[in-house]
Amino acid sequence: MSIDNAKQLFTTVTDDGKLVLSVEPYDVPEPADHEVVVQMEAVPINPSDLGLLTAPADMNTVRSEEVDGHPALVADIDPSMMRIFAGRKGKKLAAGNEGAGKVVAAGASDAAQALLGKTVTIVGGEMYRTHRVMPAMMCVPLPEGAPAKEGASLFVNPMTAQGFVNTMRAEGHEALVHTAAASNLGQMLAKLCLKENIPLVAIVRSDAQKKILTDIGLPEGHVLDSSKDDFMPKLVDALAETGATLGFDAIGGGKMANYILTAMEQAAAKRGAEFSVYGSTVNKQVYIYGRLDTGDTILGAGYGLYWGVGGWLLTPHLEEVGMERMMEMRMFTVAERNGIFHSDYSSEISLMDMIDPDIAKAYEKKATGEKVLVNPSL
Amino acid sequence: MSIDNAKQLFTTVTDDGKLVLSVEPYDVPEPADHEVVVQMEAVPINPSDLGLLTAPADMNTVRSEEVDGHPALVADIDPSMMRIFAGRKGKKLAAGNEGAGKVVAAGASDAAQALLGKTVTIVGGEMYRTHRVMPAMMCVPLPEGAPAKEGASLFVNPMTAQGFVNTMRAEGHEALVHTAAASNLGQMLAKLCLKENIPLVAIVRSDAQKKILTDIGLPEGHVLDSSKDDFMPKLVDALAETGATLGFDAIGGGKMANYILTAMEQAAAKRGAEFSVYGSTVNKQVYIYGRLDTGDTILGAGYGLYWGVGGWLLTPHLEEVGMERMMEMRMFTVAERNGIFHSDYSSEISLMDMIDPDIAKAYEKKATGEKVLVNPSL
C-alpha cells in the first residue's frame, strides 16, 4: 500500500565477516482481509533482541557506512564467532520481538475493522520498522487513551515471569530462586511472586540491585548478594526457609547453577531429608534461560542424582500451556501494565538512532533493569 | 529363629575416620505370617553396591583387623572425603541390593507357604548375609530347577536397561545414546535395543569394548570409541543416522554429556533443523545415572536452550511407572535371565572373602562388564 517514508531495520552477517545493521525503505504490503497495519510507536530493546542485533559483533569496531546505498552501522565479527553465526551468513534478518503502535489501516474483516484507530500491543518479530502488518487476532488493544509506550514491553518479560510460575506449579515446586534478579524481568517476577504469595529467593550482585528488590517488598533475608563472602550459608538459610527447589538462571556459564543446586541439597538436609548415597530424594531443578556468561556451565557432584539442569525458553513453554492460558496471561499483562509489569525506559530513540555508533554502544551495554525504547515513528 | 552360623556383613564409617567392613553373627528373626526366610546363595557385587561397600575408603590402606570381637576389613578414609560421608558416621549399615536363594522357612500365610523350597530372586538391600527375611509378595520364583546364580542379578541392571527404554518412550525420543556401553548394564541394553528395534549409539573407550558390542550385534558405525581422534565427527554421523536425542551417561564428570549434546545439535542441523539464536528446537536430553568420574560436569554454550541434563535413578523411576508395569518388567527379566539379561561372573566368593584385603581390592577394581558373585552360604 502507499505509505510514504516507511522504513525497516535489517541485521545481516556478511560473507566477509561483518555485521551490518541497515535502515532501508519498506514497501508496506496491502493488509489481507484478516490483517491490520500497525504504525509502530514503541519497541523496546530487550536483552533477547541483542542476540540478533549485536551479539555477533565486536562492538569496539562499530562505524557508520553506506551499504548497498542504505545508511548502516557496520562492525567486525571476531573470526572465532563466525562459526557460531555461520547459519546467518548473507541473510538479511528483521528484528524486534515485541512492541506497540496504532492501527492505521485494516483489512475488510470485522475483526480487523474493529481495531482501526486503536493502540495495540503485539509480538512476533520484525518490530524495528515503521509499520508492521499483523493478523487482527494477534493484536491486543490497550484501554482507550493508554499511550503506546505502556504496551511496548507487555510480552517477553511479563509472559516469561508468568511462565516461570506456570513451570513451578506444573512441576510441583512451591517457591522460586532467580538470578540476575534485579533485571526488568526480575522486578516483574518479584512483584508477581509478592502478589501470588510465592516465596522468592532473589540473587543479585550489588547493594544497589539488592535495594531495588527490597524496595519492591522482598524480605531482606531473601535477597542475596553473590559477591559477598557469606553468600553460600545465607543462600542455604533462605532455601531452607522458603523450600525453593526450582531456580531460573539468566547467567548460564560458570558455577551459579551449581551453587544453587548445592545449597538446595544442604537446605533439604536442614529440612530433615534423609541420607542416601544418591543424595536426598528432593527433586532439585535449575533452568537456564539466558547466557549473560557464555562460558561453560560447571556442575559438581555434590547433590546426588535427584537434580536437573536445562534450557528454558518462552516459545515452547507457551506452546505447552496452550492458547487459552496464553490469552489469559496476555490479558493479565495488559491489566497490570502500570503495576506488576511496568517498564521504565532510560531513553527513547528513533530507528535511525539504532544505527548511530555511539547510541548503539550505549544500548548494547545497559545497566541491570534499564531498557531503551525505540519509536520508529520519530 | 534358631539357625546355626547365620552371618551378616556391615559397612561402617567410624568416628575416627575409618571404613570397617565386618562379618558378624546374625540372629535370624522368626518370619511373620506373610514372610519367608531366604537362604542367600548368589549376591552380585554391582558398581552400585560399591558406594556403600568401598567408596569412602582409600583402598590402598586396606588391612584385616578384629573390630569389637568380629573379623573385619579396615581402611583409612581421606579426611577430605569425611565431609561427604559425615551422615554415615557411627552407623552400622547392611549392603547388597539384590540376590537369589532358597526359601528355607515360611510364615503361616498361603503365599509364604507356597514358596517353601523354591529358589527366588529378590531385591531390597541387606543381601550380604546368609539369610534374608522377605515379604513373600516381593519374592519372584525362578522356574523349577533354575540355579540361584541365574537369579542373582535380575533387578538392578535389567530393570535399569528397561527403565532407560521406558523413559525414552515417555519423553518422546526414538533412539538412545549410552556411555560406558560395554558394561554389564550396557550389554543388556544393547541386546534389549536390538530385540525392540531401538537404534542405539554406544560409546566405549577401547577396541576390546567395541568388540563386545559388535559381537552382540550392534552395527559397527553405532559403536564409537571416545579415545579415537575422529570420535566427534563419527558421533555426529551416528546421531544424524539414528536420530538419537536422549543419552544415558554413566560417567558424570568431565565433558561427555557436553560432547553428546553438542553432537546432537550438529546432527539436528544435518537432519534439516532450522537456525535460531536459541539453537535448534530439537529437544536434547542427557541423564547422568552414574559417576565413574566424580569431577565437575562441564557443559558448553553451543546447543541453544532446548536441552536438559539431570540425574536418573531407578527407584524414583519405578515409583513413577507403577506396580503393574514394574511386575511386568520383573517377569520379563526372569524370562530373559539366560538371554538379554544374562550376567557372567569372573569369580565366586564367600562372605568371609568379601573382607579379605586382596580379594576386596580385586572386586573393587573389576574391568568393564565383569562382576563378582558372592555366595553367603559357602
Interface residues (C-beta under 8 A of the other chain):
Chain A: G51 L52 A55 I84 G87 R88 G252 G253 N258 F275 V277 Y278 G279 T281 Q285 I288 Y289 R291 T294 G295 D296 T297 I298 L299 G300 A301 G302 G304 L305 Y306 W307 G308 V309 G310 G311 W312 L313 P316
Chain B: G51 L52 A55 I84 G87 R88 G252 G253 N258 A269 F275 V277 Y278 G279 T281 Q285 I288 Y289 R291 T294 G295 D296 T297 I298 L299 G300 A301 G302 G304 L305 Y306 W307 G308 V309 G310 G311 W312 L313 P316
